[in-house]
Amino acid sequence: PSADNVGDWQAQWHRALRQAQERGESITAWVNPQAPAQALLDRSIRWRLQIFRLPFTLVFTGVGVTAAWMFLRILRRPQDDVPDLEPTHSLAKGQGALWFFAVFWCGIAFPMAALFWSDGKGPWWAKGFIGVFVVIGVGLVAAA
């Protein structure tokens, strides 16, 4: 069996199941009657795991949306349209790239900081170090 290292969820369930087995106690499980192989012991949401997955969700979604936008923009451009050498709006002058990088940075830094800070474990200096990435993200958003 495999386990992740996000929090101590597996360790808590292992301990609870072992104790129930040693005491001969029953545990509650939710089972799909049409497919008994589909069963749950814990119906709660593992928020720490979801926070860990959030940066990947944001980054891959952002890349996909940006690629689709660029693709549609290229398809809709008239064939005789020659790109201007001079930028015509602020997004063409690098502002769009700054926004993209700021969202990318914050999409990774903020959830990771929340995950690390909510743990309650680890040295104070490490939590402060991850805070630097959050401050940089806020600065990037302010600059964008």
Secondary structure, DSSP 8 states (H G I E B T S, - for coil): -----STTHHHHHHHHHHHHHHHT-----EEETTEEEEEES--S--HHHHHHHHHHHHHHHHHHHHHHHHHHHHHHS-TT----SS--SGGGGTHHHHHHHHHHHHHHHHHHHHHHHHT--S-HHHHHHHHHHHHHHHHHHHH-
